[in-house]
Amino acid sequence: MKKTGLLYDQRFLLHKTGEGHPEVPDRLTVMMRGIEEAGLLPMLVPIPVTAAKMKWIEKVHSPKYIHRFEEACMLDLGELGEADNHICPQTYDTALLAVGGILNAIDVLMEGKVDNAFCAVRPPGHHAEMMDAYGFCFFNNVAIAARYLQLQWNVSRVGIVDFDVHHGNGTQHIFEQDADVFYYSIHEHPSFAYPGTGREFERGSGPGYGTTLNSTVLPGQGDEEYRQKITRDLLPAFEQFKPEVILVSAGFDAHTADDMSGINLSTDGFSWIMEKICALADQYAGGRLISVLEGGYSLEVLPELVANHVKILLGLSQAESSV
């Protein structure tokens, strides 16, 4: 069994989005219930949560944007940027805690105290760009984590796998010219889904050309298409890139029971994806993997999906490994 860290803090619930918004505190509550009811909590290594130092936020986001975010929360403006980006006075501090906790998870990973970790954080991050908030996201958690790995831990090759049903426009934008960070995303085709980016011809630019890779899935498709495209695209890409650490943007909104998309991925389909990612981490990165929560809005299926996710990190679950 692997040593798996768990990052969670009740202060993540202080980010309130209001009635009718899909990104609610209950998402984390039901996930933690699922982990506990599966008997996994005693097996996990708790990771402390502290606010991120501003110097790490500024490696990804402009100071002007950071100040605008902080002031919008202080003034209780209710939203930032897009109308769906609901905020409250506690949102800024909660976002700082989410990033800081993830950086703590990286520290314990790189120190060998855990083999991998799951970070149950909110707000999510992969839509946030350098100077703007998008899609419920304010600080790009995974992007800041990748920069931290590069600058604090001298990691030469960081691999990011994003299986949220929506393309991580922010993460792609931040690293599109970086040859040392490989961003792979599998998501609903941008003609049918927010944010309308992530087409297969988008491959990065300049020195980063070739280290961005998108697999698109049409509405109505599910397990078989995910297996085919991950096998065709991600596996050979990482065989060539050989990441030293893998970061996962773990979104659970492609599930057939989640009404945030038209994709029909099953519970077993999610397990297959995570088994593949963990196998890649074992093969190229010494098992070093940090999984960070993004989307996933069905409170009915999230407990099982996240419990299965954590079981796979622990090495307790064996999803089908053949294609």
C-alpha distance (Angstrom), angle and dihedral (degrees) to the residues before:
residue distance angle dihedral
M1 . . .
K2 3.78 . .
K3 3.79 126.5 .
T4 3.78 102.7 -111.6
G5 3.78 123.5 -173.3
L6 3.79 123.6 -145.2
L7 3.78 121.6 -153.0
Y8 3.79 113.9 -162.6
D9 3.78 135.2 135.8
Q10 3.80 130.3 175.5
R11 3.80 88.2 -131.5
F12 3.82 86.8 74.5
L13 3.82 85.3 72.0
L14 3.82 91.6 63.3
H15 3.82 91.5 79.7
K16 3.81 99.8 94.3
T17 3.78 120.3 -167.3
G18 3.79 100.4 179.3
E19 3.77 136.8 -118.6
G20 3.79 116.2 -35.8
H21 3.81 96.0 16.9
P22 3.82 113.5 126.2
E23 3.83 96.7 -143.7
V24 3.80 97.7 74.3
P25 3.83 134.9 156.3
D26 3.82 89.6 -112.5
R27 3.81 88.1 72.8
L28 3.80 89.3 73.5
T29 3.79 93.7 38.8
V30 3.80 93.3 57.8
M31 3.81 92.2 42.7
M32 3.77 91.8 54.7
R33 3.79 89.6 47.1
G34 3.79 89.4 53.0
I35 3.81 91.8 50.9
E36 3.79 91.9 47.3
E37 3.81 96.3 45.8
A38 3.81 89.7 50.2
G39 3.82 88.0 58.8
L40 3.80 92.6 -118.5
L41 3.79 101.7 120.9
P42 3.84 96.7 84.5
M43 3.82 89.5 52.1
L44 3.81 94.3 56.7
V45 3.80 129.6 87.4
P46 3.82 110.2 -130.3
I47 3.80 114.4 -130.5
P48 3.82 118.8 -149.5
V49 3.79 119.8 -119.7
T50 3.79 120.6 -137.8
A51 3.79 129.8 159.4
A52 3.79 114.6 -91.3
K53 3.78 118.7 -109.1
M54 3.78 110.8 -109.5
K55 3.80 93.2 -122.9
W56 3.82 89.8 69.8
I57 3.81 94.3 47.8
E58 3.80 88.2 51.5
K59 3.80 91.4 56.4
V60 3.81 86.0 73.6
H61 3.82 109.4 16.9
S62 3.80 128.7 52.7
P63 3.82 116.7 -111.9
K64 3.81 88.9 -124.9
Y65 3.79 91.4 58.2
I66 3.83 92.9 44.7
H67 3.81 90.8 53.3
R68 3.82 91.3 46.9
F69 3.81 89.7 52.7
E70 3.80 92.7 48.0
E71 3.79 93.5 47.6
A72 3.82 93.1 47.3
C73 3.80 88.8 56.8
M74 3.80 94.4 43.7
L75 3.80 90.0 51.8
D76 3.82 91.4 43.7
L77 3.80 92.3 -129.1
G78 3.80 91.7 166.1
E79 3.79 97.6 -132.8
L80 3.81 142.5 34.7
G81 3.77 121.8 -148.0
E82 3.79 107.4 -35.1
A83 3.79 118.7 42.5
D84 3.83 91.5 -117.3
N85 3.81 92.2 58.1
H86 3.80 94.5 94.1
I87 3.80 115.8 -173.6
C88 3.79 137.8 178.6
P89 3.82 131.8 -166.0
Q90 3.84 90.3 -85.7
T91 3.83 97.1 49.5
Y92 3.80 97.1 90.9
D93 3.81 94.4 50.2
T94 3.81 90.8 44.5
A95 3.81 91.0 52.8
L96 3.82 90.1 50.6
L97 3.82 89.5 52.1
A98 3.80 91.8 49.7
V99 3.80 92.4 53.4
G100 3.80 93.0 42.7
G101 3.78 92.2 50.9
I102 3.80 91.5 50.9
L103 3.80 90.8 50.9
N104 3.82 88.3 50.9
A105 3.81 87.9 52.3
I106 3.79 89.4 53.7
D107 3.80 90.7 50.9
V108 3.81 94.1 53.3
L109 3.81 89.8 44.3
M110 3.79 94.2 51.8
E111 3.82 90.9 43.5
G112 3.82 88.6 56.5
K113 3.80 95.0 -117.2
V114 3.82 90.8 122.9
D115 3.80 132.8 20.8
N116 3.80 94.6 -144.1
A117 3.80 139.8 -19.5
F118 3.78 145.0 -146.6
C119 3.80 116.5 -140.3
A120 3.82 112.0 -155.9
V121 3.79 96.2 -166.1
R122 3.76 140.2 148.0
P123 2.97 145.9 -129.2
P124 3.82 91.6 51.7
G125 3.78 118.9 -131.4
H126 3.80 122.8 -160.9
H127 3.83 97.2 96.4
A128 3.83 94.2 52.6
E129 3.80 112.8 106.7
M130 3.80 128.5 -162.0
M131 3.79 94.6 -88.0
D132 3.80 105.5 15.9
A133 3.79 144.7 53.3
Y134 3.80 118.4 -129.5
G135 3.79 138.3 169.9
F136 3.84 100.0 7.7
C137 3.85 89.0 -49.6
F138 3.82 127.0 119.8
F139 3.82 108.7 161.7
N140 3.79 116.7 29.8
N141 3.80 98.2 -125.0
V142 3.80 97.7 -172.8
A143 3.80 94.4 43.5
I144 3.80 91.7 52.5
A145 3.80 88.7 47.1
A146 3.81 90.7 53.2
R147 3.80 92.2 50.3
Y148 3.80 89.4 47.9
L149 3.80 90.7 53.0
Q150 3.80 89.6 51.3
L151 3.79 98.3 44.9
Q152 3.80 105.2 29.8
W153 3.81 99.5 33.2
N154 3.83 101.8 26.9
V155 3.81 93.2 -126.1
S156 3.79 107.5 171.4
R157 3.81 100.2 -163.2
V158 3.81 122.8 33.3
G159 3.80 119.3 -176.0
I160 3.81 120.2 -157.0
V161 3.80 121.4 -165.3
D162 3.80 115.7 -170.2
F163 3.81 117.0 -171.6
D164 3.80 97.5 165.7
V165 3.80 107.9 128.6
H166 3.81 89.5 -119.2
H167 3.79 121.1 67.3
G168 3.80 114.9 -106.1
N169 3.78 96.4 -124.6
G170 3.80 91.8 170.2
T171 3.79 95.9 53.7
Q172 3.79 92.5 45.3
H173 3.80 91.7 47.9
I174 3.81 93.5 49.8
F175 3.82 94.9 50.5
E176 3.79 103.6 29.6
Q177 3.81 91.5 110.6
D178 3.82 96.6 38.2
A179 3.80 114.5 100.5
D180 3.82 91.3 -171.0
V181 3.82 96.7 61.6
F182 3.81 117.8 62.7
Y183 3.81 112.9 -158.1
Y184 3.81 116.8 -163.5
S185 3.79 122.0 178.2
I186 3.80 132.4 179.0
H187 3.80 112.4 -168.7
E188 3.77 147.2 138.6
H189 3.81 111.8 -63.2
P190 3.83 109.5 -84.7
S191 3.81 92.2 -126.8
F192 3.80 87.5 69.3
A193 3.81 104.8 29.4
Y194 3.79 144.5 53.9
P195 3.01 129.5 -66.3
G196 3.82 95.3 22.2
T197 3.81 95.3 -134.8
G198 3.79 133.6 102.9
R199 3.77 104.7 75.2
E200 3.77 117.9 169.6
F201 3.80 93.7 -110.6
E202 3.82 90.1 61.0
R203 3.81 101.3 100.5
G204 3.80 104.0 153.2
S205 3.79 127.9 -96.4
G206 3.78 142.0 -104.6
P207 3.81 112.3 -5.5
G208 3.82 88.6 -6.7
Y209 3.78 95.8 58.9
G210 3.80 107.8 129.5
T211 3.82 96.9 22.8
T212 3.79 93.3 88.8
L213 3.80 115.9 74.0
N214 3.80 128.8 173.5
S215 3.79 129.3 -169.5
T216 3.80 113.9 -166.3
V217 3.80 125.9 -155.1
L218 3.80 124.2 -160.6
P219 3.82 122.6 -129.9
G220 3.77 112.3 -85.5
Q221 3.79 94.2 29.1
G222 3.79 124.8 113.2
D223 3.80 144.9 149.6
E224 3.79 100.2 3.9
E225 3.81 94.3 49.0
Y226 3.81 91.6 47.8
R227 3.80 91.1 50.9
Q228 3.77 92.7 48.6
K229 3.79 96.2 47.0
I230 3.80 97.4 42.4
T231 3.80 89.3 49.2
R232 3.80 92.5 45.9
D233 3.82 98.1 41.7
L234 3.82 116.1 18.1
L235 3.79 101.6 38.7
P236 3.83 97.6 54.5
A237 3.81 91.6 39.1
F238 3.80 92.7 57.2
E239 3.80 91.3 41.0
Q240 3.80 86.2 62.2
F241 3.83 98.1 36.8
K242 3.83 96.7 42.0
P243 3.82 100.1 -160.0
E244 3.80 117.4 -144.3
V245 3.82 92.1 -151.7
I246 3.81 129.1 15.1
L247 3.80 123.7 -144.9
V248 3.80 117.8 -164.8
S249 3.79 125.6 -153.7
A250 3.79 94.7 -153.9
G251 3.78 110.9 -160.6
F252 3.80 118.3 167.9
D253 3.81 97.6 -168.5
A254 3.82 96.3 104.1
H255 3.81 88.6 75.3
T256 3.78 115.1 120.4
A257 3.82 89.8 -122.5
D258 3.82 93.2 54.2
D259 3.79 112.8 91.4
M260 3.82 94.2 -158.0
S261 3.80 90.8 90.3
G262 3.76 145.0 19.3
I263 3.80 93.7 -121.1
N264 3.81 119.6 115.2
L265 3.81 104.8 -151.9
S266 3.80 113.0 159.4
T267 3.79 129.3 -139.4
D268 3.82 89.0 -105.2
G269 3.80 88.7 49.0
F270 3.78 91.0 59.3
S271 3.80 90.2 49.1
W272 3.81 91.0 51.8
I273 3.81 91.1 52.1
M274 3.80 93.1 50.8
E275 3.80 92.8 45.8
K276 3.80 88.4 55.1
I277 3.79 93.0 48.8
C278 3.80 92.0 48.6
A279 3.80 89.8 49.3
L280 3.81 89.1 53.5
A281 3.80 89.9 50.4
D282 3.80 90.6 50.2
Q283 3.79 91.8 47.7
Y284 3.80 100.4 46.5
A285 3.82 110.3 10.5
G286 3.78 105.6 41.6
G287 3.80 87.5 -106.2
R288 3.81 92.0 -62.5
L289 3.79 107.7 152.0
I290 3.80 136.0 148.6
S291 3.80 117.3 -164.2
V292 3.81 116.5 -159.5
L293 3.79 124.2 -167.5
E294 3.79 117.8 -116.1
G295 3.83 120.8 158.1
G296 3.79 134.5 -12.1
Y297 3.77 118.3 130.8
S298 3.80 109.5 178.6
L299 3.79 104.4 105.1
E300 3.81 88.6 -166.3
V301 3.82 97.6 60.7
L302 3.82 101.6 27.9
P303 3.84 94.8 83.4
E304 3.81 92.8 57.6
L305 3.80 95.3 38.7
V306 3.80 93.6 51.8
A307 3.82 93.5 42.4
N308 3.81 89.1 53.3
H309 3.81 89.8 46.5
V310 3.81 91.2 54.0
K311 3.82 92.2 44.7
I312 3.79 89.3 56.3
L313 3.82 91.2 49.7
L314 3.80 88.5 51.5
G315 3.80 90.0 49.4
L316 3.80 92.5 -118.8
S317 3.81 99.3 117.8
Q318 3.77 129.2 65.2
A319 3.79 112.6 -161.2
E320 3.75 118.1 -174.2
S321 3.78 106.4 -70.6
S322 3.78 101.4 -169.7
V323 3.77 124.9 84.2
